[in-house]
Amino acid sequence: MTTPPPATGNLPLPRWAYVPGEPEKSSADYETLAQITALVPPRFGGYVPARHPALRYGLMLNDHGYFWEAQEILEAVWAAAPQGGRERILLRACIRIATANLRLRMQKAHVAARLLGEALSELEALGMRSAGGDGFADSFPVGALVALIKAKLARQPLGKADLVAFAAAGRT
């Protein structure tokens, strides 16, 4: 079993939300992101703990509009997640959601819709796998997130108001 690192205090938000192609900020706040990715172990044993600080931080970044940064942190957690585990499926869906949100911000609604559809497929695949542990995938409100994405996709074309927040699915 992998235990999260000791209390990390208040993790800093990136100084700005990076959006590729916007001239105001030519690159992401890699310094802040490095502090968080340092919390991710090389490998999680068995499952990704639902309360791991890097995981929670990545989800929070998405919900606060730091979509590119959320994708980066969630990808670091995904890379350390056990191969073939339920958490990897859920993390792939979360990464696609963060990327879809970024594409909505960039006014690329068709790409965002495709990514949300892919996330929906991942979440539906997750529902077919057995549960019953202490990991991230066991405590996440997958059904609520599926319903939220389906409702967003039903309102084509998507717009900036159709951003998907994990907290909106009941995650606290």
N, C-alpha and C positions, 0 to 999 in steps of 0.2 A: 504494500500500500504506500502511495506517495502522499506525504503531508506537505501542505503549503508552507512557504517560508514564514517566519515569525511576522507579527504585525508590521505592516509597512508604513503606517501613518497615512497621511494624506498624500496621495500620489499627484504630482503636478499635471495639469492639463498642458497639452502642447501650446506654444505661444500663438499659433495660428493654425487654421484648418487649410491644409494643402489641397489645392485643386489643380491637377495637371492642365497646363495650357493658360492658366491665369498669370499675367505678367507681374502682379503685385508681389507674389512670393515665388521666387524661382525654384525653391526646393522645400522639402518638408523639414520639420523640427526634429531632426534625427537625434539630437542630444537628449531630448526628453524621452523619445521612444526607446532609446538604448537603456535608460534607467528601468523601464518596464520589462523589456525583453530579457534583461539580466535576471529577472525573477523566474523565468521559465526554465525548468530543469532540462537537461539533455533528453530525458525520457521520463514520462509518467509511468508508474507501475500499476497496471491493472485498469485504471480509469483516470479521467481528469476530474479532480475534486471541484464540485460546483462552486465552492467559495474561494478558489485559488485567485489571488489578487490580480494576476495578469489577465485571466479570463474575464473577471468582473470588470476590470478596467477597459478591456476591448469592447465589451458590450455597452458600457457606459459611454465610451467615445462615440459609438454609432448614434446613441440616443441624444448626444449633445452636438451632433453635426460634424464631427471629425471622422468622416467616412473613410478617407484614404488611410488615416492613422489606425482606425479600428481594424481595417483589413490587414494591415501589417502586423498588429499585435495578435489578432486571431490566427493569422497564418503561422506565427511563431508557436502558439499553443497547439495548433493542429499538427505541426511537424513533430512535436514531442508526445502527442497522444498515441496510445497503443494502436498498432496496426490492426485493422479489421474491427476496431471497437465502435460502439454506438456513438461515442463522443466525436470521432472523426467525421461521421456522417453529419451530425448536428453542426459541427464546426464548419464543414464545407458549406452547408446551407447558410450559416451566419455570415460567412465570408462573402458569399454571393449576394446576400441581402445588403451588406455594407457597400459592396461594389455597385449594386443596382442604385442605391441611394446616391452614391457619387455620380453615377451617370445621369440621374434625374437632376442633380444640381448643375451638371454640365449641359442640360437640355438635350439629352440623348434618350428620349422616352422609349424608342423601339428597343434599344440595347437593354435598358432597365427592365422592360417587360420580359424580355428573353431571360435575363438573369433571375428575375423573380420566379419565372416558370421553372427554371432549373432548381432553384432553392426549394420550391414546392415539391418537385419530384424527389429531392433528397429527403425532405421531411416526411413524405409519404412512405418512402423506403424505410426510414427510421421506425415508423409506426408498425412495420411488419416484423421487426426484430424484437426478440424478447427483452424485457426490462427486468428490473429488480435488483438494483445495486445502489451505491452511494455516489455515483458519478453525475456529472453535469447533465447528461442526457436523461437521467432518471428523475431529475427534479425540474427540468425545464418544461414550461407549458406548451408543448409541441402542438396540441390540438388547437389552442387559441391562436398560435402563430399561423397555422395553416389557414384557419378561418379569416384572419386578418389579410393575408396575402391574396386569398381568393377574392375577398371583397375589393381589394385594390385593383386586381387584374380585371375585375368585372367592369370597372369604370375606365374603359379605354377612350381616348388616349390618356396615358399617365401624365401627371404634371408634378411640380415641386411639392404640392400639398399631399402627394401620395407616398411620401417617405415612410419607411417601415421602421418603427422604433420597437425594440425588444420589450421595453417596459409596457408598451401598449398591449402586449400579449399576456400581461399579468406577471411579468418577471419583476421581482423587487430586488 
